[in-house]
Amino acid sequence: MVRVFNHWMSPRKAAFFVAEETVLVLALLAGAALGPVAAPHPVESHPDVAPALLGAALAALAFAGSLYFGDLYDLHVAAKDRAEGRRLLRALGAAVAALAAAYLVLPHLLPMGWLPRGSLTLAAAGGALAVLAVRAAMPAVVGPPIRILLLGAGERARRLARAIEEEADQLFEVVGFVAAGPGEGPTSPLVFIGPLSPVIARTRAQVVVVAVEDRRVGLPVNELLACRTRGVQVTNDVSFAEATLKRIPLELVRPSALIFDEGFRVSRVKRAVKRALDLAAASALLLLSAPAMLATGVAIWLCDGRPVLYSQERTGAMGRTYRIWKFRTMRRDAERMGAAWATDRDPRVLSIGRFLRRSRLDELPQLWNVLRGEMSLVGPRPERPVFLAELKQHYPLFAMRELVKPGLTGWAQLRYGYGSSIAEMGRKLEYDLYYIKNTSLFLDLVCIFHTARTVLSGRGAR
């Protein structure tokens, strides 16, 4: 894993993306370039390259967008889909449908001869063949999983192994555990007892992750140093989990270790730039969304009368409270029995409210909170004070969320969705800690980019 502007990324995943896009663009250019040649009556003896470039660009956008919305840039999802190919076929079908619409409409909008229909047709064919070829060769392009040996065989190591198997995009494979303390005897063929070097040779491990229950007991420091001198990577469980899972697991992290961590710092310059971007984006979005906001208000009024807007107290940066504004999506008497988290198919939600939540139109009034400086476009989800005391009691690290402004969208909202219980809020906190520790303008742009897919797909709404 490599760190790009504070955000951990997989170089092999990036290499696969670059390889696929390169092959796709080359195939699209080749197909689009044949359009004027394949035309029954070529307009010129030396066709202009502009139609080919435009056709290839449109086709590349259609294919890349369809693969992205189908989660097919998630290698774990893509690997599962290789057997049946349903997601891939749906993505290719969506791309071809989008190009078919362009085939019918664009020639009537652009100047004569600027986009021959043959360019789009052949670009679509070339793009589909390129995607199928690269996806078939995905194992060879990505390479075999990196072999991980866990130093430790207790619950701490086993939890990390399960998380790697479920969340690490199949880029890593746990090949064994080395018992390093009392009570960590062999309970499975993957548990080894003895010196590290023979186990590493036997399992051909490439990375040793220290995941012992207590480092003060039985940590083989000399053996770990010897591993490093032989080219075997050695890391601790928290750092490895952060880089591969994009979260900081609460069951692994020691709060005292965060005191000396290099993260959790944002310079004044970055804060000023982030604030300037918030102001510019919020102002533009308020102007662009004004018609949609007016229509939303009218729809709520017709469905359930007034009030159209809903105000609620939330906790922001440094523990300061403020009032958040949203379009009302629940009945007026929704909290007559007291505050409660929203749940799936919540009966308190209005019929129009479900659509507003799926489309995120109910969040638009919070742009006013962004303009006032109470919120940012990207940050942790703002919590209600009535829930905050209980959450801090269960998870003391919850207070670290107050180091940054809450946001309209955020890393935890995108990676985990909505939390409706203490346990789910604990898991969301792990993603919030990752964002707070590694906060950067680049990570904000990543969140904004992924938010567009979430909004268009209606995922995670309750």
N, C-alpha and C positions, 0 to 999 in steps of 0.2 A: 504494500500500500504506500502511496505517496501523498504528501500534503500539498494541496494547491490553494494558495491564499487561505490557509487555516482549515480547509475542508479536505477530509480524507477521501481519496479516490483510488480505484483499482487501475493500475496501468494496463493490465491485461484486458479489462473491460473496455477501457478507452481504446486499446489497440483494435479490439473487435469492431467497435463503433467506427473507427477511422477506416478500417479495411472494408467494412460493408458500404460505407458512404462513398469510398473511392471507387469500388467496383460498380456501385449503383450509378454514380455520375458518369463514369466512362461508358457504361452500357446505354444510359439515357442519351448521352451525346451522340453515340454511334447510331442509335435508333432514330433520333430526331434528325440527324444529318442526312439520313437516307430518305427523309420525307420529300424534299424537293426532287430528288433523283427518281423516286418511285412515282411521282405525279405523272399522269398521262400526258400532260402538255406543260413541260417546264417553262416557266416564265422567262428565265434567263439561262444562257449557256453556263454561266458561272454563278450559281445560286448564292445569295447572301447568307452569311453564317448567323445573322441575328435571329431568324426564325428557329434555327436549330438550338441556339442557346436559350431562347425563351421557352421553347417546348421542353427542353431538358430541365430547366429551372422549375417550371410548373410541375413536371412529373416527379422531380426529386422532392419537392415540397409535399406532394400528395403521398408518396410512398413513405417518406420519413415520418410525416405526421400520423399516418395510419398505423405504422409500427409502434410509434410512441404511445398513441392512445390505446393500443392493444396490449400495453405493458410488455412488449416484445423486446425492449432494450433492458428489461430485467432478466438476467441470464438464468435465474432460477425458474422463472415462468417459461422462458424460451426453451430451456432444456426439457421441461415437462411436456411442452407442446410438440416436441419433435416427433413423438410416436404417432400422434393423431393429426397434428397440423391444423386443428380447427381454428385456433386464434390466428395463425398465419394466413390461412385461406380467407378468413373474415377481413383481416387487414388488407390483403391484396385486393379483395373484392371492393372494399371501401375506397381504396386508391384508384382503382379502375373506374368506379362510379363517379368519383370526383373529376377524373380526367374526361369521362364521357360528357359530364356537364360542361366542362371547359370546351370540349370538341364542338358542342352545339352552340354555345353562347359567344365565346371569344372571337371567332372569325367575323361576327357581325359588329363587334365593338372596336376592333383594331383596324388599322388601314389595310387596304386591299393587298393581299400577298404577304402581309407581315407574319401571319401564323398559318401556314398551310395545314390543313387537317391531317395530312399524312405525317407531319412532324409529331403531333400528339399521339397518334395511333401507334407509330413505331416506337416512340419513346416509352409508351406504356408497356408494350411487349418486351422491350429490352429491360426495362426496370423490373418487371415481374420475374423474368428469367434470372436476372442478377441477384435478386433477393433470395430466390429459391436456391441458387447455387451457393451463396455465402452461408445461408442457414444450414444447408446440408453439410457444409465443411466447418461448422461452428466448433466442434470438439478440437479439430486440428488447429484452427485459428487461435482459440482461447488457450489451448494446452491443458495438460492434466492438472488436477487440483494440487495445491501446495500441501505437503504432508506435515501435519502438526502433531507434535508430541507434548502432552500435558504433564508437567511435573506436579504431581498431586493426584490422588485418586478418591478424594472425598467429595462431599456434596458440592463444594465450590467448583471443583474441576468438572464435575458431571453436568452442572447447570450450564457452564460455559460451552461444553461439548454439544449439548442439545441446542443452544442458541446458534452455534456455528452451523450445525446441520440444517436448521430451519431458516436462517436469515442471511447467510453469507454468500448467496448467489452461486453455490456449488464451486466456489473458487478455492475452498480449503477442505481438507479431509483430516479428521482426527484419527491417527493411526495407533494411538495407545496412550496409556496412563502409566506413570512411574510412581509407585507408592513412596511417599516421603515422610511419613509420620505414623504414630501409633493409631491403630484402628483403620488403616488403609491397606489391609491385606488384599490378596487377589480374589476378587469376586467374579471375574470374567476373564476370558482369554486375552483381552486387551490390556489387562493390568500387569505390569512388570515389577519385579523387585530386584534391586541390585544397582550397580554403578550405571551412570548415564551412557557412557561411551558404547558399551556393547548393545544397549537397547537402541541407540541412535543408528548404529550400523545395521542392526537386524530389521528395524522398521524403515530405514532410509529416510528418516525425518529430516526436514529442511528447516523447521522452526521449532524451538523449545519455548513453551509458554509456562511461566512459573505461576501455578494456581494452587499453592499449598494453603492449608487452613491457617497455619501459624508459621510465619517465616522465621521466628526465633527458635524453632525446633527443627533440627535436621535439614537445614537448607545447604545443599552441597555447593558451596561457593567456589571451591577450587575446580570442581568438575564443570561448572557453568562457564567459568573463565576459560577453561581448556576448550570447551565447545566453540566459544567465540573465536579463539585463535585458529580453529580448523574450518572456519567459514560457516558454521551453523548459527543462524540468527537466534538470539535469546531476548525475550521480552517478558513483561509482566502481564497478568491477566487483564487488568483494567485498561492498560494502553492498547492491548491487542483487541479487546472488545470494542473500545471506542473507535478504532480504525476500521474494523471489519463490520460492526453492527450499526455504526453511526448513532450510538447512544452510549450512556455511561451507566451500566447496570448498578442499581442500588445495593444488590446483595454482594457485589464485589468491591465497591468503592469504600475506602476508609475516609471519613470526613476530614480527619487531621491531615491526610495527604494533599487535599485540595488547597491547603494554606500555602504550600510551597510550589504549587503547580504554575507552569508558565502561562496558562490561559487566564480567562476571566478578566482581561484588561482591554480597554478600548481607549485610544488616544483622543484628545480633544479635537484634532483635525478630522478623524473618522466620525466623531459624533456630529460635528458641524456639517460634514458632507452628507451624512445620513439624514440630518434634519432638513437640509436644503432639498434633497431628493423627495423626502416626505411631503414637503410643502408643494413642490412642483407637481408631483404625481396626484396628490389629493385634490389640488385645484383643478387639474385637467379632468380627473375622473368625475368630480362633482358637476362640471359643465357638461361633459359627455353623457352622464347618466341622468341628467335632469328630466328628460322625457320619461325614462323608465321609472324614476322615482315618483313622478306625478301619476303615472298609470297604476303603480303599486298602491299608492295612497287611496286612489279612487276604488280599486278592487277591494281593499280591506274595508273601506267605509260601506260599500255595497253588501259585503259579506256579513259584517258584524257591527257596523256602526262605528262610532268614535269611542276612544281615541285611536288615531291611526298609528301614532308613534308610541314607543314603549321606552321608558327611562328606568334605569336600575343602577344602584351603587356598585362600583367595582374598585378593586385595589390596583394601583399602578406602580410606577417606579418609586423606590425608596419608601414604600408602604403608604403613599398618599392616596386617599380615596377621591374618586371623581364619579360623575354620572355618565353612563354610557347611553347612547341613543340607537334604537333599532326600530324597524317596522314591526308592529305587533303581529305575532303569528299564533298566539294562544288566546283562549277565551278571556274575557275581562275578569272572571273570577277564578283564574287558573291557580292562584296561590292562597285561596281562602283557608286551606288547611296548613299553610306554612310553606317555606321554601323547599324545593325538591329538585333533584337533577332530572333533566329530560331523559326519556328512554325511547327505545325503538317503538314506533307506532303509538306515541304518547297520545292518550285520549283527549288531552287538553288542547291539542293543536287544531287550529281551524283547517277547513278543507283547502282554502287558498294558502294557508300557512305552510302546508307540506310542500307546495310548489315553490314558495318563496324560500324555504330552507334548502331545498335541493339546488335551486339556482343561485343561492346566496344573495338574492336581492334584498333580503331583510337586513343584511349587514351594511348596506350602502350609507345610511345615516351616520355610521361611525367615522366616515371620512371627515365629518365635522370635528370629531375628537382628535383626529390626526392633525387637522389644521390648528387646533388649539394647543397642540403639543402634549396632550395627555396620552396619546397613543402613537404608534409608528405603523407603517405598512406591514412590517415583519417583526415578530416578537412572540413571546409566550401568550397564550390565551388569557385575557384578564379574568380573574376569579372574584366571586362575591365574598365580601368579608364574613358573611354568615357561614360559609364553607371553609374559609381560609384557616381559622383557628383549629378546626378539627384536622385539616390536612397537615398543618405544621406539627401538630401533636404526633401524628403517625409518621411523618417524614420531615425531620428537622431541616433537611436540605431544601425543602420547599421555599424557604425564605430567600434562597439565592435567586429565585425568579424575579425578585424585586430589584436586582442589579440593573435591569434593562426595562425599557418601556414595553408594555403589552402591545400586541400587534393584531391587525386585521387577519393576517395569516401567519403561519409560523412552521418551523421544522416539526414540532410535535403534532400539530394539527394535520400536517400532510402525511407524516409517517405512521401515525397511529389512529388519528380520527378523534371522535368525541369520547370523553371519559364520563361514565355515569355511576361510578362506584369508587370507593377508596382505593381498591386494588388497581383499577384502570387508571386512576389519577397518578398512582405511583409509577406505572409504566410510562405515562406521558411525561412525567417529571424527568425520566431518564433521557428522553429526547430533548427536553428543554435545557437540561444541563449541558448536553452536547452543543446546542446552539449558543448558549451563554458563554461557554468556555471558548468556542471557536468562532465567535461572531465576527463577521466581516461583510463588506459590501458584496463580495463575490457570493457568499452564502445567501445573502439577501436576494440577489438576482436568481440564484438557483431556486429559492422558495417561491419567488414571484412567477418564474417560468412554470414550475410544477402546479402552482395554484390555477393557472389557466386551464390545465387538463382537469383538475378537480372540479372546477366550476362548470365546465362544459359537460362533464360526465355525471355530475350530481352525486359524487361519492361522499360518504361519511356524514351526510346530513341526518339529523334526528328531529 
